[in-house]
Amino acid sequence: MNNNITLLILTHKRNAFLINKINYYKNFGFQILIADSSDEKLEFEFSENIKYLHFPNMELFEKFTLSIDELRTKYIHICSDDDFILKDFVTTSYNFLENNSDYSSVLGRAIGFKFDNDNLDTQPIYFKTQRNINYDDIELRIDSLSKVYFHNFYSLYRLENLKLINNYIKKYHIYDFNMIERFIAMSSIILGKWKLLDELHMARDAILVYKKGTSSDTRGLLENYIESNSKEAISLKEALSDFLFNFSDELSKDKSEIIISNSLESYKKEWVEKNRRKYFDVRPSSKFELAIKKILCTILGKNSCNLINKFHWETRKNILIKKTKKFKAYPYYYPNKDWDLLANIIINMREVYEKNK
């Protein structure tokens, strides 16, 4: 048992996923904290290393902050209820942070999966945007994150850093999920460098990742908050400026405000308007392409639409597998026993995913 690590699982009305995740993680040898905001409490016999907190119908903002207050171990890995984190990756990340005090977070490579009848089908995801951010200078780290953005929400952190970040989330009442993700990303890069390991980190539901309304289509939605000058956007800017001022040695308050303002503007111009489509693993469909696809599916019927979707998936998969040949994290060219075991677990959950997709 490694009592220095806790897996924090955030869940809401997904007991079928949660039970499978408990069975998957319970023998990892880490502490586990489950924050569940479902209507009804999960009735389950938890092992000694698992703590279950029930927050019925609580907003993510409050559930997250209360959960962080409960944590006591030196390191925390935030987990979604429908993703799978690999044990060896968490252990390797832990060892890295133990030996590199100037780094605040560690993440790795990801695989997206779906089911083709009874078969598990996978492809690499996110690989083109992920990278190390290892500048000693805070301004360079912030600038690097702004131009080619990727979030590190589901990663391994130092608890002391998360506690600091959590205090600012509460102080400035950052309650929108997009805002929380962005604040954690920018505040953690202020506190230290990010390490990208060439190891398989997680498996994610690829239908969720790539369907309309999620990652491929909404990575740019945060600029709407930034441009709106809404209460939420103002809170984000103020919180980040205050955080940067308090945790940098040489920056004045005015300079901190300028850096954060420029960073958010750069995010909108450099990432959303310019680099998002360039750096996405395979170019996401434009609104025009999605409209044409919808019309074709309506005209040709469901079966033809399924064939179009399958062709699109296979084309994307083949491109990505070829592009990632040099990365040892992916199991397409380099055998991975941990992935083989996880793949079998995911296959056994096929019915759960099919019912909840």
C-alpha positions as CSV (number, residue, x, y, z in Angstrom):
1,M,0.0,0.0,0.0
2,N,1.3,3.4,-1.0
3,N,-0.2,5.7,1.5
4,N,1.2,8.8,-0.2
5,I,-1.3,8.7,-3.1
6,T,-5.0,9.2,-3.3
7,L,-7.2,8.7,-6.4
8,L,-10.0,11.3,-6.2
9,I,-13.0,10.0,-8.3
10,L,-15.6,12.6,-9.2
11,T,-18.9,11.1,-10.1
12,H,-22.6,12.0,-10.7
13,K,-25.5,9.7,-11.4
14,R,-23.3,7.0,-12.9
15,N,-23.3,4.1,-10.4
16,A,-22.8,1.5,-13.1
17,F,-19.5,3.1,-14.1
18,L,-18.6,3.8,-10.5
19,I,-19.0,0.2,-9.3
20,N,-16.8,-1.0,-12.1
21,K,-14.2,1.6,-11.3
22,I,-14.2,0.7,-7.7
23,N,-13.5,-2.9,-8.6
24,Y,-10.8,-1.8,-11.0
25,Y,-8.9,0.6,-8.6
26,K,-9.4,-1.1,-5.2
27,N,-6.3,-3.3,-5.6
28,F,-4.0,-0.6,-6.9
29,G,-2.6,-0.1,-3.4
30,F,-3.6,3.6,-3.1
31,Q,-6.1,5.5,-1.0
32,I,-9.3,6.3,-2.9
33,L,-11.8,9.1,-2.2
34,I,-15.1,9.0,-4.0
35,A,-17.1,12.3,-4.3
36,D,-20.6,11.3,-5.5
37,S,-23.3,14.0,-6.2
38,S,-26.0,11.5,-7.3
39,D,-29.5,11.7,-5.8
40,E,-29.2,8.5,-4.0
41,K,-26.3,7.2,-1.9
42,L,-24.4,4.2,-3.4
43,E,-25.0,1.1,-1.2
44,F,-21.7,-0.8,-1.6
45,E,-19.3,-2.6,0.7
46,F,-16.2,-0.5,0.4
47,S,-12.7,-1.8,1.3
48,E,-10.7,0.0,4.0
49,N,-8.7,2.1,1.6
50,I,-11.8,3.7,0.1
51,K,-13.7,6.6,1.5
52,Y,-17.1,7.5,0.1
53,L,-18.6,11.0,0.3
54,H,-22.2,11.6,-0.7
55,F,-23.1,15.1,-1.8
56,P,-26.6,14.7,-3.2
57,N,-27.3,17.1,-6.1
58,M,-24.3,19.3,-5.2
59,E,-22.7,21.4,-7.9
60,L,-19.3,20.3,-9.1
61,F,-17.6,23.5,-7.7
62,E,-18.7,22.7,-4.2
63,K,-18.2,19.0,-4.4
64,F,-14.7,19.5,-5.7
65,T,-13.7,22.0,-3.1
66,L,-15.1,20.0,-0.2
67,S,-13.3,16.9,-1.5
68,I,-9.9,18.6,-1.7
69,D,-10.4,19.7,1.9
70,E,-10.8,16.0,2.9
71,L,-7.6,14.9,1.3
72,R,-4.5,14.1,3.4
73,T,-2.0,12.2,1.3
74,K,1.0,13.8,-0.3
75,Y,-0.1,13.3,-3.9
76,I,-3.5,13.3,-5.6
77,H,-4.6,11.9,-9.0
78,I,-8.0,13.3,-10.1
79,C,-10.1,10.7,-12.0
80,S,-13.3,10.7,-14.0
81,D,-15.8,8.0,-13.3
82,D,-15.8,6.7,-16.9
83,D,-12.0,6.9,-17.6
84,F,-9.4,4.3,-16.7
85,I,-6.0,5.3,-15.2
86,L,-3.2,2.8,-15.4
87,K,-1.5,1.9,-12.1
88,D,2.0,1.8,-13.4
89,F,1.6,5.4,-14.7
90,V,0.5,6.7,-11.3
91,T,3.5,5.0,-9.7
92,T,6.0,6.4,-12.3
93,S,4.5,9.8,-11.9
94,Y,4.8,9.6,-8.2
95,N,8.5,8.7,-8.4
96,F,9.1,11.5,-10.9
97,L,7.5,14.2,-8.6
98,E,9.4,12.8,-5.6
99,N,12.6,13.4,-7.4
100,N,11.8,16.7,-9.2
101,S,10.5,19.3,-6.8
102,D,10.3,22.0,-9.6
103,Y,7.5,20.1,-11.3
104,S,3.9,20.5,-10.2
105,S,2.1,17.9,-12.3
106,V,2.6,14.8,-14.5
107,L,0.5,13.5,-17.3
108,G,1.0,10.9,-20.0
109,R,-0.5,9.6,-23.3
110,A,-4.2,8.6,-23.8
111,I,-6.2,6.2,-25.8
112,G,-9.8,6.6,-26.9
113,F,-11.9,3.5,-27.2
114,K,-15.3,2.4,-28.5
115,F,-17.0,-0.9,-29.3
116,D,-17.5,-2.3,-32.7
117,N,-20.1,-5.0,-32.0
118,D,-18.2,-7.2,-29.4
119,N,-14.7,-5.9,-30.3
120,L,-12.8,-3.1,-28.6
121,D,-11.6,-0.5,-31.0
122,T,-9.1,2.1,-30.0
123,Q,-7.0,5.1,-31.3
124,P,-4.6,7.6,-29.9
125,I,-6.0,10.9,-28.6
126,Y,-4.6,14.3,-27.6
127,F,-1.0,13.4,-28.6
128,K,-0.4,16.4,-30.8
129,T,-1.3,19.1,-28.2
130,Q,0.4,17.4,-25.3
131,R,4.0,18.4,-24.5
132,N,6.4,19.2,-21.7
133,I,6.3,22.7,-20.3
134,N,9.6,22.9,-18.5
135,Y,10.7,26.5,-18.6
136,D,12.2,27.9,-15.4
137,D,10.6,31.3,-16.2
138,I,6.9,31.6,-15.1
139,E,6.0,33.9,-18.0
140,L,7.3,31.5,-20.6
141,R,5.3,28.6,-19.0
142,I,2.1,30.7,-19.1
143,D,2.8,31.8,-22.6
144,S,3.4,28.2,-23.8
145,L,0.2,27.0,-22.3
146,S,-1.8,29.8,-23.9
147,K,-0.7,29.2,-27.5
148,V,-1.3,25.4,-27.7
149,Y,-3.7,24.6,-24.9
150,F,-4.3,21.3,-23.3
151,H,-5.7,20.8,-19.8
152,N,-4.1,18.6,-17.2
153,F,-7.2,18.2,-14.9
154,Y,-7.0,14.4,-14.8
155,S,-3.3,14.2,-13.6
156,L,-1.1,13.6,-10.6
157,Y,-0.6,16.7,-8.4
158,R,1.1,17.6,-5.1
159,L,-1.6,18.0,-2.4
160,E,0.0,21.2,-1.1
161,N,-0.5,22.7,-4.5
162,L,-4.1,21.6,-4.8
163,K,-4.8,23.0,-1.4
164,L,-3.5,26.4,-2.5
165,I,-5.5,26.3,-5.8
166,N,-8.6,25.1,-3.9
167,N,-8.4,28.2,-1.6
168,Y,-8.5,30.5,-4.6
169,I,-11.4,28.6,-6.3
170,K,-13.4,29.1,-3.1
171,K,-12.3,32.7,-2.5
172,Y,-13.2,33.8,-6.0
173,H,-16.2,31.4,-6.4
174,I,-15.1,29.8,-9.6
175,Y,-18.0,27.5,-10.1
176,D,-18.2,26.8,-13.8
177,F,-16.5,23.6,-14.8
178,N,-14.7,25.2,-17.8
179,M,-13.4,27.9,-15.5
180,I,-12.2,25.4,-12.9
181,E,-10.3,23.4,-15.5
182,R,-8.7,26.5,-16.9
183,F,-7.8,27.9,-13.4
184,I,-6.3,24.6,-12.3
185,A,-4.2,24.4,-15.5
186,M,-2.9,27.9,-15.3
187,S,-2.3,28.0,-11.5
188,S,-0.5,24.7,-11.5
189,I,1.8,25.9,-14.3
190,I,2.5,29.0,-12.2
191,L,3.5,26.8,-9.3
192,G,5.8,24.6,-11.4
193,K,6.6,22.8,-14.6
194,W,4.6,20.1,-16.3
195,K,6.1,16.7,-17.3
196,L,4.7,14.6,-20.1
197,L,5.8,11.0,-19.8
198,D,5.9,8.7,-22.9
199,E,3.7,6.2,-21.0
200,L,0.1,5.2,-21.4
201,H,-1.8,7.2,-18.8
202,M,-5.5,6.6,-19.4
203,A,-8.2,5.2,-21.6
204,R,-11.2,7.4,-22.4
205,D,-14.5,6.8,-24.0
206,A,-13.8,8.0,-27.6
207,I,-17.4,8.5,-28.4
208,L,-17.6,11.0,-25.6
209,V,-14.3,12.6,-26.6
210,Y,-15.1,13.1,-30.3
211,K,-18.9,13.5,-30.6
212,K,-20.4,16.9,-31.3
213,G,-20.6,19.0,-28.2
214,T,-17.5,17.7,-26.5
215,S,-13.8,18.0,-27.0
216,S,-13.5,18.4,-30.8
217,D,-16.2,21.1,-30.9
218,T,-16.0,22.8,-27.6
219,R,-12.3,23.3,-26.9
220,G,-12.8,26.9,-27.9
221,L,-15.8,27.7,-25.8
222,L,-13.9,29.3,-23.0
223,E,-13.3,32.4,-25.2
224,N,-17.0,33.0,-25.0
225,Y,-16.6,33.5,-21.2
226,I,-13.5,35.6,-21.7
227,E,-15.2,37.9,-24.3
228,S,-18.4,38.2,-22.4
229,N,-16.7,40.0,-19.5
230,S,-19.2,38.2,-17.3
231,K,-19.0,37.8,-13.6
232,E,-17.4,34.4,-14.1
233,A,-14.8,35.7,-16.6
234,I,-13.9,38.6,-14.3
235,S,-13.5,36.2,-11.3
236,L,-11.2,34.0,-13.4
237,K,-9.0,36.9,-14.4
238,E,-8.9,38.3,-10.8
239,A,-8.1,34.9,-9.3
240,L,-5.3,34.1,-11.7
241,S,-3.8,37.6,-11.4
242,D,-3.9,37.4,-7.6
243,F,-2.5,33.8,-7.7
244,L,0.4,34.8,-10.0
245,F,1.2,37.9,-7.8
246,N,1.3,35.9,-4.6
247,F,3.3,32.9,-5.9
248,S,5.9,34.7,-8.1
249,D,8.9,36.3,-6.5
250,E,9.5,39.3,-8.8
251,L,6.2,40.3,-10.4
252,S,4.2,43.3,-9.2
253,K,0.4,43.2,-9.0
254,D,0.0,45.3,-12.1
255,K,2.5,43.2,-14.0
256,S,0.7,40.0,-12.9
257,E,-2.6,41.4,-14.1
258,I,-1.1,42.3,-17.5
259,I,0.4,38.8,-17.9
260,I,-2.9,37.1,-17.2
261,S,-4.9,39.4,-19.4
262,N,-2.4,38.9,-22.3
263,S,-2.5,35.1,-21.7
264,L,-6.2,34.8,-21.9
265,E,-6.3,37.0,-25.0
266,S,-3.5,34.9,-26.5
267,Y,-5.5,31.8,-25.7
268,K,-8.4,33.2,-27.7
269,K,-6.4,34.4,-30.7
270,E,-3.5,32.0,-30.9
271,W,-5.3,28.8,-29.8
272,V,-8.9,29.2,-30.6
273,E,-8.7,31.2,-33.8
274,K,-5.4,29.8,-35.2
275,N,-3.8,26.7,-33.6
276,R,-6.8,24.7,-32.4
277,R,-7.6,23.1,-35.8
278,K,-3.9,22.9,-36.7
279,Y,-2.8,21.1,-33.5
280,F,-5.8,18.8,-33.0
281,D,-4.8,15.2,-33.6
282,V,-6.8,15.0,-36.8
283,R,-8.6,18.1,-38.0
284,P,-12.0,18.3,-36.3
285,S,-15.0,18.5,-38.6
286,S,-16.1,22.0,-39.6
287,K,-19.7,23.1,-39.0
288,F,-20.3,22.8,-42.8
289,E,-18.9,19.2,-42.8
290,L,-21.1,18.3,-39.8
291,A,-24.2,19.8,-41.5
292,I,-23.5,17.8,-44.7
293,K,-23.0,14.7,-42.7
294,K,-26.3,15.2,-40.9
295,I,-28.1,15.7,-44.2
296,L,-26.6,12.6,-45.7
297,C,-27.5,10.6,-42.7
298,T,-31.1,11.8,-42.9
299,I,-31.4,11.0,-46.6
300,L,-29.5,7.7,-46.6
301,G,-30.8,6.3,-43.4
302,K,-29.3,5.0,-40.1
303,N,-27.4,2.1,-41.6
304,S,-25.7,4.3,-44.2
305,C,-24.9,6.8,-41.5
306,N,-23.3,4.1,-39.4
307,L,-21.1,3.2,-42.4
308,I,-20.1,6.8,-42.8
309,N,-19.2,7.0,-39.1
310,K,-17.2,3.8,-39.3
311,F,-15.3,5.0,-42.3
312,H,-14.5,8.3,-40.5
313,W,-13.3,6.4,-37.4
314,E,-11.1,4.0,-39.4
315,T,-9.6,6.8,-41.5
316,R,-8.8,8.8,-38.3
317,K,-7.4,5.7,-36.5
318,N,-5.1,4.7,-39.3
319,I,-3.7,8.2,-39.6
320,L,-3.1,8.5,-35.8
321,I,-1.5,5.1,-35.4
322,K,1.0,6.0,-38.1
323,K,1.7,9.4,-36.6
324,T,2.3,7.9,-33.1
325,K,4.7,5.1,-34.2
326,K,7.6,6.8,-32.4
327,F,5.8,6.9,-29.0
328,K,6.4,3.9,-26.9
329,A,3.3,4.7,-24.8
330,Y,0.9,3.4,-27.4
331,P,0.4,-0.4,-27.7
332,Y,0.1,-0.6,-31.4
333,Y,3.8,-1.1,-32.0
334,Y,5.1,-1.7,-28.5
335,P,3.5,-4.5,-26.4
336,N,2.0,-3.3,-23.1
337,K,0.8,-6.0,-20.6
338,D,-1.0,-3.4,-18.4
339,W,-3.0,-2.3,-21.5
340,D,-3.8,-5.9,-22.3
341,L,-5.3,-6.4,-18.8
342,L,-7.2,-3.1,-19.0
343,A,-8.5,-3.9,-22.4
344,N,-10.1,-7.1,-21.1
345,I,-11.7,-5.1,-18.2
346,I,-13.1,-2.6,-20.6
347,I,-14.5,-5.3,-22.9
348,N,-16.3,-6.8,-19.9
349,M,-17.9,-3.4,-19.3
350,R,-19.2,-3.2,-22.9
351,E,-22.9,-3.4,-21.8
352,V,-22.4,-0.6,-19.3
353,Y,-21.0,1.7,-21.9
354,E,-23.6,0.7,-24.5
355,K,-26.4,1.5,-22.1
356,N,-24.9,4.9,-21.0
357,K,-23.4,6.2,-24.3
